[in-house]
Amino acid sequence: MWIQDLRECCEANFDHREKGQVEVEEIRNKWMNAHTDGEVDESLLDGLERRYELLICAEDSEWSKILDNEDFWKAGWGSKVEE
């Protein structure tokens, strides 16, 4: 659910990176609160945080490449197991 919500927020702002990054920050606050409440486990939090870091630091050209990368949105992306 969280990855899908993150993706939808980003894709709604495909051509507006800065606005998208503001929304990424907002959704991050929600998943951090959910984690504090025990609703998001550590492995999901790790995956969300890895995605967050790339999205929040992306420049315009990187933003669109990340959003177009289907693997980026798959469960387990960037995990130590996958590497």
N, C-alpha and C positions, 0 to 999 in steps of 0.2 A: 504494500500500500504506500509506504513512504517513498520508495523509489519511483513509483508511478506518479505520485503527487509532485515530486521534484521534477520529473520529466515534463509533465504537463505545464508546470509553471515556467520552465525554461523554453519549451516550444512555443508557448503563447507569446514569448518575448524574443523569438529567434532573431528578429531584426532590431531589437532594442536591448543590447547587452547590458547596459548600465541599469536599466529598469529590471531586467531579469535578475541581475546580481542582487539588487535590493530585495526582490522576492525570494531569492535563494536564502538570503540571510534571515528573512522572516520565517520561512518554513524550517530552517535549521533551529531557530529558537523553539519552535513547536516540538520537533523531535527530541531536542535536548530536555525539554520539560517532560515529555513522555518517557524518556529514559530515566529521569529522576523519579518518576512515578512507577517505575518498574514495567512499563508497557513496551519498551524497546530494549531488546537484549544487546549484549556487548558486540556480537558478531554483526548484527544489523547496524548498530551505531558506527562500528569501524568502517563498514562499506559506505554508509552515508557520509561520514567525515572525509573519506578519501575522495569521493565525488565532489563534496563541498569545496575542498581545497583547490581542485583543478578549476571548478567553475568560478569561484570567487576571484581567482588570480588571472583568469583568461582575458586576453585582449580580444578585439573584434574578430580577427581571423581564427584565433584558437576557439573562440566561443562557438562559432558555427561548425567547426570540425568536430568538436566534442559532442555537440547535439546531434550530429549526423552519424556518429559512431554507435552502431547498434550494440556492440559488445559492452560499451560503457554502461549501458542500462541493464545489462543482464545481472542476475544475482551472482554473487561471488567475484564480480569484476575487481581486479587489482588485489585480490587476497594473496597472502603468502603461499597458500596451497596452489593457487593457479600459476604463480610465478615459477 
